[in-house]
C-alpha cells in the first residue's frame, strides 16, 4: 500500500506539472487469478491495477509577479514569462526559474538570498499567476584570500583555482 500511495502521488504531481492543479487520482489493486485456478509457479500472484483520474480544468499561466529584489533578475524573468505565458502552469519550470534567480544573486555576492514561490489562482477563470518573492540580504565582497599551511604548491597555482577575484 505505501508503494501504491507513492505511485498515486507521482501521478498527481505529473498532472499538476501539466497544469491540472485540481487533478484527483485514485488507484485500486486486486490480486489473485480471476476465472481460473492455477498455483503460482514462477512469477507469483498477478496484480491488477486500476487508475482513475479526474483532471478538472487545465490552469494556464497569466502573469509572473516579482516581489522584492533589486532588478538583477528582470531580464531572466521577462524571458521566462514570454516563453510560458498562456501555457499550462508548470511547477517544475517555475522552481527552475526560482533557482536561476538565486544563482544570479549569489553570483553578484548576495550569499544570503532567500526566495519563495507561490501560485495564485483566479477564482473565476482557469488561470493563475506565479509569484516569486526575493529577499537579497547583504551583498558581500571578497577582501583577500589567505592561504595557510601550503608547503609545496606555488601561490599562482592556488590563485588560479580560486573562483572569485579580490573585490568581487
Number of C-alpha atoms within 10 A of each C-alpha: 8 7 8 14 12 11 14 19 15 13 19 20 18 17 20 22 17 17 25 23 23 15 18 17 18 15 14 12 11 11 10 13 14 9 5 7 8 7 9 11 7 6 6 9 13 12 11 12 11 10 11 10 14 11 16 13 14 19 24 22 23 19 17 21 16 16 13 12 19 11 10 12 19 13 9 13 20 11 10 15 17 11 10 18 15 15 16 21 26 21 20 14 13 21 15 11 18 20 12 15 22 21 16 15 24 16 11 13 18 19 16 15 19 16 17 12 16 14 16 14 17 12 8 6 10 18 21 21 19 20 17 22 16 21 17 19 14 11 13 14 14 11 10 9 11 5 9 6 5 9 7 6 8 9 11 8 9 11 13 10 8 10 6 13 13 10 9 11
